[in-house]
């Protein structure tokens, strides 16, 4: 299978954009994720699929908890910071702590605070299942950030 053709074909499916955050060794860590999904209503479970070789994912996994921040359309700069490989992803970022201690990003449309329930290997990614501890809708009048065919945009 040609990986470029595979990526381009699957890029035709629009996805929401999230920042998955945690606290590792007392400092905030985060990564941009487009593979966030609901898994179960009872119990309340969500999932996301990070690359297995991600150093940020290793830190999140070690923490045992994470917060999924659903990004608004106007948070492109924040998304870029979370997608970078820099250690200073949170420089200038306003956030508070969730009940699990994970960063809740100011300006996110909603957030879902979780404890890691299970991790399954799937090729070059892991399938992470989170048990929801707390969640909140913060803004109802804001467009979400969407990723489609390699570009960021809005739904509205």
Backbone as CSV, one residue per row, in Angstrom:
resi,resn,N_x,N_y,N_z,CA_x,CA_y,CA_z,C_x,C_y,C_z
1,UNK,0.849,-1.182,0.000,0.000,0.000,0.000,0.889,1.237,0.000
2,UNK,0.620,2.125,-0.919,1.359,3.381,-0.997,0.908,4.295,0.150
3,UNK,1.837,4.663,1.067,1.431,5.473,2.220,0.897,6.854,1.847
4,UNK,1.378,7.440,0.769,0.890,8.758,0.353,-0.551,8.650,-0.139
5,UNK,-0.818,7.623,-0.957,-2.184,7.410,-1.439,-3.131,7.111,-0.270
6,UNK,-2.651,6.316,0.673,-3.441,5.976,1.856,-3.803,7.239,2.637
7,UNK,-2.800,8.061,2.907,-3.023,9.304,3.664,-3.941,10.263,2.908
8,UNK,-3.717,10.422,1.599,-4.546,11.333,0.807,-5.999,10.875,0.743
9,UNK,-6.200,9.573,0.611,-7.563,9.042,0.562,-8.277,9.257,1.889
10,UNK,-7.621,8.919,2.987,-8.254,9.093,4.295,-8.396,10.563,4.664
11,UNK,-7.590,11.429,4.046,-7.712,12.866,4.261,-9.011,13.444,3.718
12,UNK,-9.724,12.667,2.911,-11.029,13.099,2.403,-12.112,13.013,3.472
13,UNK,-11.777,12.411,4.607,-12.716,12.310,5.724,-12.412,13.436,6.702
14,UNK,-13.325,14.410,6.865,-13.044,15.523,7.782,-13.059,15.059,9.234
15,UNK,-12.161,15.624,10.024,-12.097,15.285,11.445,-12.061,16.562,12.275
16,UNK,-12.520,16.441,13.501,-12.344,17.510,14.462,-10.893,17.528,14.906
17,UNK,-10.499,18.592,15.568,-9.119,18.728,16.028,-9.132,18.939,17.539
18,UNK,-8.299,18.169,18.226,-8.212,18.260,19.679,-6.765,18.438,20.108
19,UNK,-6.608,18.886,21.326,-5.301,18.884,21.984,-5.445,17.967,23.191
20,UNK,-4.677,16.895,23.207,-4.683,15.971,24.339,-3.553,16.397,25.264
21,UNK,-3.893,16.669,26.515,-2.932,17.219,27.469,-2.823,16.342,28.708
22,UNK,-1.724,16.508,29.416,-1.497,15.801,30.680,-0.448,16.576,31.461
23,UNK,-0.185,16.115,32.661,0.901,16.662,33.464,1.929,15.562,33.651
24,UNK,3.165,15.862,33.285,4.257,14.900,33.391,5.387,15.526,34.194
25,UNK,5.741,14.899,35.290,6.804,15.389,36.165,6.571,16.854,36.544
26,UNK,5.300,17.178,36.824,4.947,18.508,37.289,4.793,19.571,36.225
27,UNK,4.984,19.214,34.965,4.846,20.224,33.913,3.830,19.766,32.864
28,UNK,3.191,20.728,32.186,2.177,20.374,31.196,2.795,19.827,29.915
29,UNK,2.141,18.834,29.339,2.528,18.291,28.036,1.263,18.175,27.198
30,UNK,1.418,18.223,25.886,0.246,18.118,25.033,0.606,17.792,23.602
31,UNK,-0.391,17.304,22.883,-0.208,16.959,21.477,-1.514,17.182,20.721
32,UNK,-1.404,17.554,19.445,-2.582,17.707,18.593,-3.014,16.324,18.119
33,UNK,-4.318,16.072,18.188,-4.861,14.765,17.808,-6.132,14.980,16.988
34,UNK,-6.217,14.309,15.852,-7.420,14.352,15.025,-8.212,13.066,15.077
35,UNK,-7.711,12.088,15.815,-8.348,10.768,15.838,-9.194,10.535,17.081
36,UNK,-9.692,11.580,17.694,-10.510,11.459,18.901,-11.901,10.937,18.546
37,UNK,-12.439,10.054,19.387,-13.775,9.513,19.151,-14.433,9.074,20.452
38,UNK,-15.752,9.047,20.449,-16.465,8.429,21.563,-16.384,6.917,21.360
39,UNK,-16.349,6.179,22.452,-16.240,4.721,22.389,-17.464,4.060,23.011
40,UNK,-17.890,4.531,24.173,-18.982,3.891,24.902,-19.706,4.921,25.767
41,UNK,-21.022,4.755,25.880,-21.801,5.603,26.790,-21.818,5.044,28.204
42,UNK,-21.838,3.702,28.333,-21.906,3.079,29.651,-20.990,1.863,29.699
43,UNK,-19.803,2.010,30.262,-19.305,3.217,30.918,-18.888,4.268,29.888
44,UNK,-18.751,5.493,30.350,-18.351,6.591,29.467,-16.875,6.434,29.114
45,UNK,-16.619,6.087,27.838,-15.255,5.886,27.347,-15.051,6.688,26.072
46,UNK,-13.841,7.207,25.899,-13.431,7.878,24.669,-12.114,7.263,24.213
47,UNK,-11.706,7.598,22.993,-10.448,7.064,22.493,-9.733,8.039,21.585
48,UNK,-8.429,7.817,21.442,-7.616,8.538,20.462,-6.447,7.651,20.079
49,UNK,-5.788,7.980,18.957,-4.747,7.114,18.414,-3.454,7.887,18.160
50,UNK,-2.558,7.950,19.130,-1.265,8.616,18.923,-0.264,7.676,18.251
51,UNK,0.742,8.254,17.606,1.812,7.418,17.066,2.598,6.824,18.229
52,UNK,2.993,5.580,18.073,3.649,4.861,19.165,5.000,5.455,19.527
53,UNK,5.672,6.118,18.575,7.013,6.645,18.853,6.999,8.091,19.357
54,UNK,5.836,8.635,19.648,5.732,10.010,20.135,6.248,10.115,21.566
55,UNK,7.185,11.022,21.787,7.689,11.231,23.149,6.616,11.871,24.031
56,UNK,5.765,12.713,23.442,4.674,13.306,24.224,3.690,12.228,24.653
57,UNK,3.350,11.320,23.749,2.447,10.231,24.116,3.053,9.402,25.250
58,UNK,4.339,9.157,25.213,4.989,8.395,26.290,4.800,9.105,27.632
59,UNK,4.908,10.431,27.637,4.720,11.200,28.871,3.262,11.152,29.335
60,UNK,2.336,11.266,28.395,0.915,11.193,28.740,0.592,9.811,29.299
61,UNK,1.091,8.785,28.644,0.825,7.411,29.088,1.345,7.192,30.509
62,UNK,2.545,7.677,30.766,3.148,7.523,32.091,2.331,8.241,33.170
63,UNK,1.687,9.342,32.805,0.908,10.107,33.785,-0.360,9.368,34.216
64,UNK,-0.900,8.531,33.339,-2.097,7.762,33.657,-3.408,8.501,33.456
65,UNK,-3.334,9.768,33.054,-4.544,10.569,32.858,-4.312,11.547,31.715
66,UNK,-5.406,12.018,31.127,-5.293,13.009,30.056,-6.588,13.796,29.955
67,UNK,-6.491,14.947,29.310,-7.663,15.771,29.036,-7.705,16.044,27.536
68,UNK,-8.841,15.768,26.923,-9.045,16.069,25.512,-9.712,17.437,25.433
69,UNK,-9.025,18.391,24.817,-9.531,19.747,24.632,-10.002,19.874,23.185
70,UNK,-11.290,20.109,22.975,-11.844,20.234,21.629,-11.614,21.669,21.169
71,UNK,-10.776,21.817,20.131,-10.316,23.147,19.732,-11.342,23.905,18.899
72,UNK,-11.369,25.211,19.111,-12.204,26.129,18.338,-11.463,26.515,17.061
73,UNK,-12.224,26.970,16.073,-11.649,27.328,14.781,-10.576,28.401,14.889
74,UNK,-10.677,29.271,15.887,-9.707,30.363,16.018,-8.463,29.977,16.824
75,UNK,-8.278,28.694,17.109,-7.130,28.243,17.902,-6.048,27.577,17.044
76,UNK,-5.888,28.037,15.818,-4.909,27.447,14.907,-3.483,27.567,15.439
77,UNK,-3.145,28.700,16.031,-1.798,28.884,16.584,-1.546,27.892,17.725
78,UNK,-2.529,27.716,18.582,-2.417,26.745,19.668,-2.281,25.333,19.112
79,UNK,-3.049,25.016,18.083,-2.950,23.707,17.441,-1.538,23.482,16.909
80,UNK,-0.977,24.499,16.277,0.386,24.399,15.760,1.399,24.156,16.856
81,UNK,1.214,24.819,17.989,2.122,24.608,19.124,2.019,23.176,19.624
82,UNK,0.793,22.654,19.739,0.606,21.287,20.236,1.106,20.247,19.240
83,UNK,1.111,20.596,17.953,1.584,19.670,16.921,3.104,19.690,16.777
84,UNK,3.756,20.680,17.354,5.209,20.810,17.204,5.951,19.810,18.087
85,UNK,7.224,19.686,17.846,8.075,18.811,18.655,8.823,19.606,19.732
86,UNK,8.459,20.876,19.901,9.127,21.736,20.879,8.783,21.332,22.307
87,UNK,9.688,21.615,23.214,9.444,21.369,24.633,8.633,22.486,25.276
88,UNK,8.540,23.635,24.605,7.878,24.806,25.182,6.480,25.020,24.594
89,UNK,5.742,23.957,24.382,4.415,24.042,23.762,3.444,24.916,24.545
90,UNK,3.666,25.062,25.839,2.735,25.802,26.681,3.172,27.236,26.953
91,UNK,4.261,27.696,26.333,4.674,29.092,26.502,3.573,30.015,25.990
92,UNK,3.079,30.884,26.857,2.040,31.830,26.478,0.642,31.240,26.390
93,UNK,0.481,29.983,26.781,-0.828,29.324,26.716,-1.512,29.430,28.078
94,UNK,-2.745,29.895,28.070,-3.529,30.023,29.296,-4.281,28.716,29.538
95,UNK,-4.152,28.178,30.750,-4.818,26.914,31.072,-5.035,26.792,32.572
96,UNK,-5.930,25.891,32.927,-6.175,25.548,34.323,-6.050,24.032,34.450
97,UNK,-6.063,23.538,35.681,-5.954,22.086,35.894,-7.335,21.441,36.017
98,UNK,-7.457,20.273,35.415,-8.670,19.471,35.565,-8.597,18.711,36.885
99,UNK,-9.620,17.948,37.171,-9.624,17.156,38.404,-8.496,16.129,38.433
100,UNK,-8.096,15.625,37.267,-6.979,14.666,37.229,-5.625,15.365,37.202
101,UNK,-5.633,16.698,37.100,-4.393,17.461,37.046,-3.939,17.804,35.642
102,UNK,-4.677,17.355,34.633,-4.317,17.635,33.243,-4.726,19.053,32.859
103,UNK,-3.982,19.683,31.935,-4.332,21.032,31.506,-5.650,21.103,30.731
104,UNK,-6.489,22.048,31.138,-7.689,22.428,30.396,-7.350,23.750,29.718
105,UNK,-7.370,23.772,28.397,-6.922,24.931,27.634,-8.029,25.976,27.516
106,UNK,-7.700,27.197,27.887,-8.642,28.300,27.763,-8.982,28.497,26.288
107,UNK,-10.262,28.652,26.003,-10.709,28.864,24.631,-11.195,27.610,23.941
108,UNK,-10.942,26.443,24.535,-11.451,25.199,23.950,-12.973,25.197,24.029
109,UNK,-13.619,24.584,23.056,-15.083,24.517,23.022,-15.612,23.651,24.159
110,UNK,-14.922,22.550,24.398,-15.304,21.612,25.450,-14.066,20.817,25.827
111,UNK,-14.160,20.114,26.954,-13.045,19.264,27.354,-13.575,18.018,28.042
112,UNK,-12.758,16.953,27.945,-13.114,15.650,28.493,-11.910,15.147,29.279
113,UNK,-12.070,15.028,30.587,-10.986,14.635,31.492,-11.072,13.126,31.737
114,UNK,-9.967,12.419,31.545,-9.992,10.953,31.569,-8.829,10.350,32.338
115,UNK,-9.035,9.131,32.773,-7.955,8.269,33.233,-7.768,7.201,32.170
116,UNK,-6.527,6.817,31.923,-6.268,5.794,30.915,-6.848,4.468,31.397
117,UNK,-7.710,3.884,30.572,-8.370,2.623,30.895,-7.668,1.444,30.219
118,UNK,-7.239,1.641,28.964,-6.577,0.570,28.214,-5.778,1.178,27.072
119,UNK,-4.741,0.469,26.660,-3.936,0.850,25.501,-3.716,-0.411,24.671
120,UNK,-4.013,-0.319,23.369,-3.857,-1.457,22.462,-2.928,-1.057,21.321
121,UNK,-1.977,-1.906,20.991,-1.089,-1.645,19.863,-1.840,-1.878,18.558
122,UNK,-1.621,-0.981,17.587,-2.239,-1.107,16.268,-1.273,-0.548,15.233
123,UNK,-0.404,-1.399,14.709,0.584,-0.945,13.737,1.526,0.063,14.357
124,UNK,1.671,1.226,13.717,2.581,2.252,14.234,1.882,3.229,15.188
125,UNK,0.655,2.909,15.582,-0.106,3.727,16.527,-0.547,2.886,17.719
126,UNK,-0.963,3.563,18.772,-1.645,2.927,19.896,-3.101,3.385,19.868
127,UNK,-3.984,2.510,20.296,-5.384,2.876,20.504,-5.541,3.086,22.005
128,UNK,-5.800,4.315,22.395,-5.898,4.674,23.810,-7.371,4.807,24.179
129,UNK,-7.778,4.087,25.205,-9.137,4.179,25.718,-9.086,4.916,27.055
130,UNK,-9.865,5.976,27.155,-9.921,6.759,28.382,-11.272,6.637,29.053
131,UNK,-11.259,6.453,30.362,-12.500,6.424,31.150,-12.777,7.854,31.607
132,UNK,-13.906,8.386,31.187,-14.240,9.784,31.448,-14.492,10.001,32.940
133,UNK,-13.791,11.004,33.491,-13.932,11.391,34.892,-14.812,12.626,35.048
134,UNK,-14.670,13.538,34.088,-15.415,14.794,34.133,-15.363,15.394,32.743
135,UNK,-16.364,16.169,32.388,-16.365,16.837,31.097,-17.207,18.096,31.185
136,UNK,-16.944,19.013,30.262,-17.690,20.272,30.285,-17.722,20.894,28.901
137,UNK,-18.897,21.396,28.527,-19.033,22.233,27.337,-18.803,23.663,27.807
138,UNK,-17.845,24.342,27.182,-17.484,25.693,27.614,-18.126,26.752,26.724
139,UNK,-18.210,26.489,25.428,-18.745,27.477,24.485,-19.691,26.792,23.501
140,UNK,-20.873,27.364,23.330,-21.844,26.793,22.393,-21.994,27.623,21.124
141,UNK,-21.389,28.793,21.097,-21.549,29.705,19.966,-20.256,29.879,19.163
142,UNK,-19.392,28.867,19.211,-18.085,28.937,18.555,-17.965,27.773,17.576
143,UNK,-17.407,28.039,16.391,-17.195,26.970,15.413,-16.003,26.109,15.811
144,UNK,-16.093,24.803,15.576,-14.968,23.915,15.865,-13.914,23.991,14.765
145,UNK,-12.700,23.629,15.113,-11.649,23.485,14.119,-11.831,22.127,13.437
146,UNK,-11.688,22.121,12.117,-11.845,20.901,11.332,-10.612,20.725,10.455
147,UNK,-10.192,19.468,10.271,-9.070,19.143,9.390,-9.622,18.335,8.220
148,UNK,-9.310,18.788,6.977,-9.853,18.153,5.778,-8.879,18.338,4.623
149,UNK,-8.488,17.241,3.997,-7.565,17.257,2.856,-6.300,18.060,3.140
150,UNK,-5.752,17.865,4.343,-4.485,18.485,4.698,-4.569,19.940,5.114
151,UNK,-5.788,20.457,5.300,-5.937,21.861,5.669,-6.895,22.007,6.843
152,UNK,-6.671,23.055,7.624,-7.555,23.375,8.736,-8.625,24.343,8.260
153,UNK,-9.816,24.209,8.819,-10.906,25.096,8.454,-11.973,25.063,9.522
154,UNK,-13.186,25.444,9.131,-14.307,25.454,10.065,-15.453,24.646,9.489
155,UNK,-16.372,24.330,10.339,-17.562,23.591,9.943,-18.647,24.544,9.464
156,UNK,-18.703,25.711,10.082,-19.775,26.676,9.806,-19.650,27.356,8.480
